[in-house]
Amino acid sequence: MFSGWDVVQKQWNHFGNNFTSEFHFIFIACIIAGVLALFKQSQRLLLFLALLFGATILYAVNYDIFDIDTYFLLSYIVVGFTIAYGIYFMSERGARKGPG
């Protein structure tokens, strides 16, 4: 652990490249909606998820191992939760407006 900045940069780039393959670009809108809805409804939960995501990434990028993807799983779960919350928020908002 803590192998140096070149390892951090390599693993950070790996995470960024894999993030787009793990989550389709369409889910970016769901992530944004989820973050905004959490900010509006539960800032405590949003802070917890942000700390969990950040701590997971900071912990994982320090390892110089080939199979680093398993270390990023918790961050993917946090993003998945945010996507689900964003979809829920958008569907609730759409249901309130009703058809035409």
C-alpha positions, 0 to 999 in steps of 0.5 A, spaced: 500 500 500 502 507 498 506 505 493 507 512 490 503 517 485 505 513 479 501 507 482 495 512 484 495 515 477 495 508 474 489 506 478 485 512 478 485 512 470 483 504 470 477 506 475 475 512 470 476 508 464 472 502 467 467 506 470 464 508 463 464 501 461 460 499 468 455 504 467 452 506 460 452 514 459 445 514 459 445 513 467 449 519 468 442 523 468 440 518 473 446 519 477 445 527 477 438 526 478 439 522 484 445 526 487 440 532 486 434 529 490 438 526 495 441 533 496 434 536 497 431 530 501 437 527 505 443 531 506 446 526 511 445 520 506 448 524 501 454 525 505 455 518 507 454 516 500 460 521 498 464 519 504 463 512 502 465 513 495 471 517 496 474 513 502 473 507 497 476 510 491 482 513 496 483 506 499 483 502 492 487 507 488 493 505 493 494 498 491 499 496 485 495 489 483 493 487 477 486 485 479 484 492 482 476 491 480 474 488 486 477 494 490 472 498 486 466 494 487 463 498 493 464 505 489 460 501 484 454 499 489 454 507 491 453 509 484 448 504 483 444 506 489 444 513 487 442 511 480 436 507 483 434 513 487 435 518 481 430 513 477 425 513 483 425 520 484 424 522 476 418 516 476 415 520 482 416 526 479 413 524 473 407 520 476 405 527 480 405 531 474 400 526 471 399 525 463 398 531 459 
